[in-house]
Amino acid sequence: MTPRTHLPAELHRSPRTYSWAEMVAMTTPHHVRAAIAAQEVVAVLPGRFASTPHAWSLVTRAHAATASGAGVLTGAAALFAWNGLRRPPDHALIALPRGHRLATREWLMTFAPVTEVPIAGTWGDVPVTDPARAALHEWVRGRPGHPTGTIIEALRRRVVSTDSIRLLLTDTYRVRDRSGLHRVLDAFDAGAHSYLEFEALTSTFSGREFAHFIRQHSVRARQHTYHLDMYDPATQTAVELDGGEFHAAGEDRERDLERDADLATIGILTVRLSYRRVMETPGWCRRTVRAVLRTRSH
């Protein structure tokens, strides 16, 4: 049996939020008060209510924030809205017009840009800025930590390009760690298409010693095309960086073994390095690769 509700089914189907006035227009003040008392709807932000099952969704929270403050969604959440990220971030970054404020929430970050942030599209009823601007805002204003991985993923999924971000950078006067962002874009163009590959290119296997490696080299073996993270043509050695997102147990592991076997038929030896090894013991990774290259060169 479907439980009795005080508000129309239309409201409960939607992930958007509603003001008190909007809910009253759909029914009566008595029913709205009863719905709130029964927690049929909850306040996502002061004055913005959502059907309780939808209240924790990123799109619902983003709608509450943009509707309350007349803002625009940007940063990682906007990249997710453009299908640039596999998983939603744990926060929404909102560009607000000057003079607007929003209630403090753990999942909400806001800022007031010097110039108006343009709306490039909508996510449901949420206004969203363009991917290049969203990537730049995530770099400058997003959650402290590692925006590098977020930007690289959006680049890899082709919702934004390195050229579009560079063009925006030339028109933006102040950017925190501008050189760091250029470093990420240059690394992506050089073949670092994940955060792990970025660390390998710019840290673990950086410098002249490993400059002879070809990044993201494509080869054909047994009617399959394989893309090698790092390839040394002199010794026919491939170094594969096994990030947890793409190298799991079971079927994925079986595919990795078949790939390595196929590459061996054309003389390529594969050395696999785990995410933990690359991030926590880079010295061990360098020594291992040096030893393999030395043996193969003989």
Buried (B, 14 or more C-beta within 10 A) or exposed (E): EEEEBBBEEEBBEBBBBBEBEBBBEEBEEEBBBBBBEBEBBBBBBEBBBBBBEBBEBBBBBBBBBBBBBEBBBBBBBBBBBBEBBEEBBEBBBBBBEEEEEBBEBEBBBBBBBEEEBEBBBEBBBBBBBBBBBBBBBBBBBBBEEEBBBBBBBBBBBEBBBBEBBBEBBEEBEEBEEEEEBBBBBBBBBBBBBBBBBBBBBBEBBBEEEBEEBBBBBEBEBEEEEBEBBBBBEEBBBBBBBBBEBEBEEEEEEEEBEEBBEBBEEEEBBBBBBBBEBBBEBBEEBBEBBEEBBEEBEE
